[in-house]
Amino acid sequence: MAMAKVDSIFTKYDTDANGVLDTEEAINALSELVDDEVTHEQIATVLDEFDKDGNGEIDMSEFAVMAAFLEEIEQEEEEDSDFASKLLNAVAKSKQSTKDLLDEVSSKLYPFRSELGLKSSNRNPENVFDMDEDFDSAFAPSDMRCLALVSHNEMKATMKNFVIQHKNILKKFRLTGTNSTMTMLKEVFNGDNTVVFGPACQSGPLGGDAELVALMCSGGLGGMLFFQDPMSAHPHQSDIDCLCRQALVHNVMSCNTPTSAYMLMSTLRAALQGEGRPELIPSFFFTLQSPAVAAYKLAQKKVIASHAAKETSARVSRPSTIVETSEEKEQSFP
């Protein structure tokens, strides 16, 4: 089935042009697509499987996927099969396709299931892949700003597993962090003389987060992996907030969850492999800032100018006090 036909039918029955088909619009569109009368019960079956975002409507991408499965079933079955049968088979095929995809992804993520909190039923994965093959980096660690690793107490085991799983990428950077994380890094990389460590900071509650803020503000920090514990109270919460806020202000690479850090590893690898693509990790080479900083600085200039104008006005309007000398007084009163 040509995509142009699918698009034409969708546009035709999207009568309010809002980009989605409601139940009645979907019935009419699907009826024309399959050249058969579609019932409310059948459209409910369609929505249950192909309405992936669960909003009770069908958008163009969902309509196209549904059409593709129906066409596939049409080619596999006898011409005299009724639409109800074809629809059920298309739904079954879609469900199986989704399951196969999730099983494949789950299998590949099996080594990282602990760090990601992934409940995988695939106990004997066959498609496990090595995400951490070693490689020659286009840039020396000294060419780039530091990468900080920080983890709260309940996240330290997760951080250690993460470092072990991705050590061939992480060791391409100058590594810094708070006290216990730095101790862990030196244990993991023990005996590897190629690893370059940046400054070691205190424990977070003793000022380590503040030290990282200082390093960031002085242009020494290009990125941060900060595995935070969302379930515990922290005595240095104000320091944590400051560190996260300054990462926003200075627009450095920042990952606050294992999942975001895991997803970032492919970008770091792509940036360092071959001839290098430093444009993928700009905060490791340049001093950046949030776009909001320019507006803040402009507002501050206006505040300073306003205060200066008020001071000038006050000095001009203030009455002058003249103190006469004794000689002047004698001249005034002969």
HELIX and SHEET records of a PDB file:
HELIX    1   1 MET A    3  TYR A   13  1                                  11    
HELIX    2   2 THR A   23  VAL A   34  1                                  12    
HELIX    3   3 HIS A   40  PHE A   50  1                                  11    
HELIX    4   4 MET A   60  GLU A   76  1                                  17    
HELIX    5   5 PHE A   83  LYS A  108  1                                  26    
HELIX    6   6 TYR A  110  PHE A  112  5                                   3    
HELIX    7   7 ARG A  113  LEU A  116  1                                   4    
HELIX    8   8 PRO A  141  ASP A  143  5                                   3    
HELIX    9   9 ASN A  153  MET A  155  5                                   3    
HELIX   10  10 LYS A  156  GLN A  165  1                                  10    
HELIX   11  11 LYS A  167  LEU A  170  1                                   4    
HELIX   12  12 ASN A  179  VAL A  188  1                                  10    
HELIX   13  13 GLY A  204  LEU A  206  5                                   3    
HELIX   14  14 GLY A  208  CYS A  217  1                                  10    
HELIX   15  15 GLN A  237  VAL A  249  1                                  13    
HELIX   16  16 PRO A  258  LEU A  272  1                                  15    
HELIX   17  17 PRO A  278  LEU A  280  5                                   3    
HELIX   18  18 PRO A  282  PHE A  284  5                                   3    
HELIX   19  19 PRO A  291  SER A  317  1                                  27    
HELIX   20  20 SER A  326  SER A  332  1                                   7    
SHEET    1   A 2 VAL A  20  LEU A  21  0                                        
SHEET    2   A 2 ILE A  58  ASP A  59 -1                                        
SHEET    1   B 5 PHE A 197  ALA A 200  0                                        
SHEET    2   B 5 LEU A 175  GLY A 177  1                                        
SHEET    3   B 5 CYS A 146  SER A 151  1                                        
SHEET    4   B 5 LEU A 221  PHE A 227  1                                        
SHEET    5   B 5 MET A 253  CYS A 255  1                                        
END                                                                             
